[in-house]
Every structure is written in C-alpha cells, then in structure tokens.
Amino acid sequence: MKFRTLIACLTALVAGLFALSLVTGVAPVGPGESYAALLRDDGGPLTMVMREIRLPRAILAVMIGVSLGLSGAAMQGFLRNPLAEPGLIGVSSSAALGAVLALQTGFAAAFALALPVAALVGAGIGVALILFLAGPGGGAFTLILAGIALSALTGALTSLVLNLSPNPFAANEIVFWMMGSLADRSFDHVWMALPVMAVGWLALARTGRGLEALTLGEDAAASMGFDLSRLRLILLGGVAASVGAATAVAGAIGFVGLVVPHLLRPLVGGRPSRLLLASALGGAALVLAADVAVRMVLPGRDLKLGVLMALVGAPVFLHLIWRRRGQS
C-alpha cells in the first residue's frame, strides 16, 4: 500500500470513529438530534452533554492515542527493538506515582487539576532520573536497563502507598484511577494536556531522520553526522511530554504504543520516519474505538478503558509473537 493511501485511510478511520464517539452514550438519542444539539446553542441538557462531556472525551481520546502511538513508534525505532514501548523507560509509572501521591495526600482535592499536574511532575522527574542513570554516553541497552529499574522502583513505591494507605476511600480511588478512563473529563483537561502533548509531538516528529539513520546501527548513524546524545534527549523529552500528559489526564492505558506500530510497520516498509505519522493516526483510531466499545459493551457500568485495552491488546500482541515465531 502506498504511504499516502495509508495515511488517507487512517485519517478517514479516525474521523469516522470520532463522529461515532460523539453519538455514543447512555441516553437514547439519535445521531441527527445529537449533532444538531452540538451545533446549536440552545442551553438545553443535550447541548450540554454534547459540548461538555462527549466532545472533550472524543478529543482527549484522539490526543492520547496520538501520544501513545507516536511515542511507541519512536521508542521502537530508537531502541531498534519491536518489543519497546513508552512504559519501558518508566514514564508511565513515574506519572502514575505522582498522581497516586496527589490522591493519597489529599492534594488532588485541593483544586481540580492537581492530579494531572502531579502526574506531569512525576513524569518529568522520571525522565530526569533516566538521563542521570543512563549517563551522557549511555547507549540503548543502558537506557533500557535504567528504564526497567525506574519502572520497578516507581511500581514498588506505588504499591507501598496503597499498602500503607489509612483511608480506604483514597485507596479505592487510586485503584480505579490506575485502570485508565476517559469518563468525566472536561475541556479543562484538554487545555491542560494539549500544550504539553503538542511539545512532545513536535519533538518526536524531529527524530524521523535520526531514526532512519539508526537502522544502520549507532556507529553508522554517528558517522553520518547525527548526534545520538542529542537525539536521545529529544526523544526522551518528547516521550515524557506526550505519555506523561496522557497518563496525567486518563490514567494508565497500555498496549497502544506496543501493538499499533507492530500492525502498521509492514504497511510502511519498515521505515521509522513514516511509521511515526502512521502510528499516531493508528493510535488515535484504536483509543477512539476502545472508548466507543467501553460505552457500548456495558453502558450501565463504568468499564475502564485501560482494562479493555489490556484485554484486547494482550491477545493481539500474543498473536503477533506467535506469527513471528512461525516465521523464524
């Protein structure tokens, strides 16, 4: 498939799923009436539902999907490892720890955006630790080891907070937040996450040429004039901004950055620079589809988006591993 055709198909898929997301909900209202309420400002309850609940939820689904898909493709290209994903370097777990501490200490109740701000701070601290542990000249293997160590540490600290929590209600809120969800999100979350994500997207988009050169090996890329230390700094900063902001507003949502690049890599000829854009659109489509499914499968229950992504993503990933095993 030609690259332009692939991008056009993915864009159309995202647009269709976005439109479907806007008309999916508990209330038995037809699509025509829903879109009319979205466009006109009559102050009615349906207009409020469309503009204040469904629209920001759909926009956040696109933003989070773009962030996770783009970050996953960039990580796999930089580490030259198809099993790499954004959580490998500990950004998601660091952001989750920051949010958990905000919930446990009561800081999240102080003002509306305290929880996502704490998660962003946690993600930033996590990346700073990764850069410190890996050192200025550390290669891909060192980066992976530092990420695994940080993920283990932040995961243990999160479990410790839950274990020592004297407030069962706070512990229950922490557990449900960590499952990942787009329910009850507003435009406040969109405007807080969008600038941070946009910085991350721009940073990751700049890594395309460097990732292409890395397919020949680190020595070859360095001989071609690419500064690998600078490339690593830009990539980690982009992943931290994108994934940290996504985790901050929606909790932990896994498998998007792992599965989407796997599915799309054969369609772009294995070129990392082209995979970035394709994975961004593919991630947006996957998160939109999963969020629609969450509302359709159990409309009366709060099925968490992260739970559904794990239930769907894990079998798909196992199937991909089985196919690779057969090919080898």
C-alpha positions in Angstrom: 0.0 0.0 0.0 1.3 3.5 -0.8 2.1 5.7 2.1 -0.3 8.5 1.1 -3.1 6.0 0.6 -2.4 4.5 4.1 -2.5 8.0 5.7 -5.7 8.8 3.9 -7.3 5.6 5.1 -6.2 6.1 8.7 -7.4 9.7 8.7 -10.8 8.7 7.4 -11.0 6.0 10.0 -10.1 8.4 12.8 -12.7 10.9 11.5 -15.4 8.2 11.3 -14.7 6.9 14.8 -14.6 10.5 16.2 -18.1 11.0 14.7 -19.3 7.7 16.2 -17.8 8.7 19.6 -19.9 11.9 19.7 -23.2 10.0 19.3 -22.4 7.0 21.6 -23.8 7.3 25.1 -26.3 6.0 27.6 -29.1 8.4 26.5 -31.3 7.0 23.7 -30.8 10.0 21.3 -30.4 9.7 17.5 -27.3 10.9 15.7 -29.1 13.7 13.9 -30.5 15.1 17.1 -27.1 14.8 18.8 -25.2 16.7 16.1 -27.9 19.3 16.0 -27.5 19.9 19.7 -23.8 20.1 19.3 -24.0 22.8 16.6 -26.8 24.9 18.1 -26.5 26.7 21.5 -30.0 26.4 23.0 -28.8 25.8 26.5 -30.6 22.5 26.8 -29.4 19.4 28.6 -28.4 17.6 25.3 -26.3 20.5 24.2 -24.5 20.5 27.5 -23.9 16.7 27.2 -22.6 17.1 23.7 -20.3 20.1 24.4 -19.2 19.5 27.9 -19.0 15.7 28.1 -18.9 13.9 24.7 -16.8 16.4 22.7 -13.9 16.8 25.2 -13.9 13.0 25.7 -13.6 12.3 22.0 -10.9 15.0 21.6 -8.9 13.5 24.5 -9.2 10.0 23.0 -7.6 11.4 19.8 -4.8 13.2 21.8 -4.0 10.2 23.9 -4.0 7.8 21.0 -1.7 10.1 19.0 0.7 10.4 22.0 0.9 6.7 22.8 1.1 5.6 19.2 3.7 8.2 18.2 5.8 7.5 21.4 5.7 3.7 20.8 6.9 4.1 17.2 9.7 6.4 18.3 10.8 4.2 21.1 10.9 1.1 18.9 12.9 3.0 16.3 15.4 4.4 18.7 16.0 1.2 20.6 15.7 -1.0 17.4 13.5 -3.3 19.4 9.9 -4.2 18.3 9.1 -5.0 22.0 9.8 -1.5 23.2 7.0 0.8 24.3 6.7 4.1 26.2 6.3 2.3 29.5 9.7 0.7 29.1 11.6 3.8 30.2 9.3 4.3 33.3 7.5 7.5 32.2 4.0 6.0 32.7 4.8 4.5 36.1 6.5 7.8 37.2 3.5 9.8 36.2 1.2 7.3 37.9 3.3 7.6 41.1 2.9 11.4 41.1 -0.9 11.1 40.7 -1.1 8.4 43.4 0.7 10.7 45.8 -1.6 13.5 45.0 -4.6 11.3 45.7 -3.2 9.9 48.9 -2.1 13.2 50.4 -5.4 14.9 49.6 -3.6 17.4 47.2 -5.9 16.2 44.4 -8.9 17.5 46.4 -7.3 21.0 46.7 -8.1 22.1 43.2 -9.5 20.4 40.0 -6.3 19.9 38.1 -4.0 19.0 41.0 -3.9 15.3 40.0 -2.8 15.8 36.3 -0.3 18.4 37.4 1.2 16.0 39.9 1.4 13.3 37.3 3.2 15.6 34.9 5.7 16.5 37.6 6.2 12.8 38.3 6.9 12.1 34.6 9.4 14.9 34.4 11.3 13.7 37.5 11.3 10.1 36.0 12.9 11.3 32.7 15.5 13.3 34.6 16.4 10.2 36.6 16.6 8.1 33.4 19.0 10.6 31.9 21.1 10.7 35.1 21.2 6.9 35.3 22.0 6.3 31.6 24.7 9.0 31.6 25.6 11.3 28.6 27.1 8.5 26.6 24.8 5.6 27.5 23.5 3.5 24.6 20.2 1.8 24.0 21.0 -1.1 26.3 21.8 1.2 29.2 18.7 3.2 28.6 16.6 0.0 28.7 18.2 -1.1 32.0 17.7 2.3 33.6 14.0 2.3 32.4 13.4 -1.1 33.9 15.0 -0.1 37.2 12.9 3.1 37.4 9.7 1.2 36.5 10.4 -1.3 39.2 11.1 1.4 41.8 8.1 3.5 41.0 5.8 0.5 40.8 7.1 -0.6 44.3 6.5 2.9 45.7 3.0 3.0 44.3 2.3 -0.4 45.9 3.7 0.9 49.1 1.5 3.9 49.1 -1.5 1.7 48.6 -0.3 -0.8 51.3 0.1 2.0 53.9 -3.0 4.0 52.9 -5.1 4.6 56.1 -8.0 5.8 54.0 -9.9 3.0 52.2 -11.7 5.6 50.0 -8.5 7.1 48.8 -7.1 3.6 48.1 -10.2 2.8 46.1 -9.9 6.0 44.1 -6.3 5.3 43.4 -7.0 1.8 42.1 -9.8 3.0 39.8 -7.7 5.9 38.5 -4.8 3.5 37.7 -7.2 1.4 35.5 -7.4 4.3 33.0 -10.5 6.0 31.8 -11.8 9.0 29.8 -15.1 9.3 31.8 -15.9 12.6 33.5 -13.2 14.5 31.6 -13.8 18.1 30.6 -12.2 20.8 28.4 -10.1 21.8 31.4 -8.2 18.5 30.9 -7.9 19.1 27.2 -6.4 22.6 27.6 -4.0 21.4 30.3 -2.7 18.4 28.3 -2.8 19.8 24.8 0.2 22.3 25.1 2.4 19.6 26.8 1.4 16.9 24.3 2.0 19.3 21.3 5.5 20.0 22.5 6.1 16.2 22.7 4.6 15.6 19.3 6.9 18.2 17.7 9.9 16.8 19.5 9.2 13.3 18.3 8.5 14.4 14.8 12.0 15.8 14.6 13.5 12.4 15.3 12.4 10.8 12.0 15.7 11.3 10.1 17.8 10.2 13.1 15.7 7.0 13.5 16.2 6.3 9.8 19.9 6.5 10.2 19.8 4.3 13.3 18.5 1.4 11.3 22.1 1.1 10.0 23.5 1.0 13.6 24.7 3.6 16.1 28.2 3.8 14.6 26.8 4.3 11.1 24.4 7.0 12.3 27.2 8.8 14.2 29.4 8.7 11.1 26.6 10.3 9.1 26.7 13.3 11.4 23.9 12.5 13.8 24.4 13.4 17.5 23.0 10.4 19.2 23.1 12.0 22.7 21.0 14.9 21.4 18.7 12.5 19.6 18.1 10.6 22.8 17.5 13.8 24.7 14.9 15.0 22.2 13.2 11.6 22.1 13.0 11.1 25.8 11.7 14.7 26.3 9.1 14.1 23.6 8.0 10.7 25.1 7.9 12.3 28.6 5.7 15.2 27.5 3.4 13.0 25.4 3.0 10.0 27.6 3.2 11.9 30.8 0.4 14.2 29.8 -1.7 11.2 28.6 -1.2 9.4 31.9 -2.0 12.6 33.8 -5.4 13.0 32.3 -6.5 9.4 31.7 -4.5 7.1 34.0 -2.6 4.1 32.8 -3.6 2.9 29.3 -1.3 0.2 27.9 -0.6 -1.7 24.7 -1.3 1.2 22.3 2.3 2.1 21.8 3.3 -1.5 21.6 0.6 -3.0 19.3 -0.1 -0.2 16.8 3.5 0.2 15.5 3.6 -3.6 15.1 0.4 -3.7 13.0 1.5 -0.7 10.8 5.2 -1.4 10.3 4.7 -3.8 7.3 2.5 -1.2 5.6 5.2 1.5 5.7 8.0 -0.7 4.5 9.6 -0.8 7.9 10.7 2.9 7.6 10.7 4.5 11.1 10.1 8.1 9.8 6.9 7.0 8.0 5.9 4.8 11.0 5.7 7.9 13.3 2.8 9.5 11.5 1.0 6.2 10.7 1.3 5.1 14.4 0.0 8.5 15.6 -3.2 8.1 13.5 -3.4 4.4 14.3 -3.2 5.1 18.0 -5.9 7.7 17.8 -8.2 5.2 15.9 -7.5 2.5 18.4 -8.2 4.6 21.5 -11.4 6.0 19.9 -12.6 2.6 19.0 -11.9 1.2 22.5 -13.6 4.2 24.2 -16.7 3.6 22.0 -16.6 -0.1 22.9 -16.4 0.8 26.6 -19.7 2.7 26.3 -21.4 0.1 24.1 -20.4 -3.2 25.9 -21.5 -2.2 29.4 -23.4 1.0 29.0 -24.7 0.9 32.6 -21.3 0.1 34.2 -18.1 2.1 34.3 -15.9 -0.3 32.4 -12.4 1.2 32.4 -10.6 1.9 29.2 -7.3 0.6 30.4 -8.9 -2.7 31.4 -10.4 -3.1 27.9 -7.2 -2.2 26.2 -5.3 -4.8 28.2 -8.0 -7.5 27.4 -7.8 -6.7 23.7 -4.1 -5.7 23.4 -2.6 -8.7 25.2 -4.1 -11.4 22.9 -3.3 -9.3 19.8 0.3 -9.0 21.0 0.5 -12.7 21.7 -0.8 -13.4 18.2 1.9 -11.2 16.8 4.6 -13.0 18.8 3.2 -16.4 17.5 3.4 -15.2 14.0 7.0 -14.1 14.4 7.8 -17.4 16.0 6.4 -19.2 13.0 8.3 -17.0 10.6 11.6 -17.6 12.4 
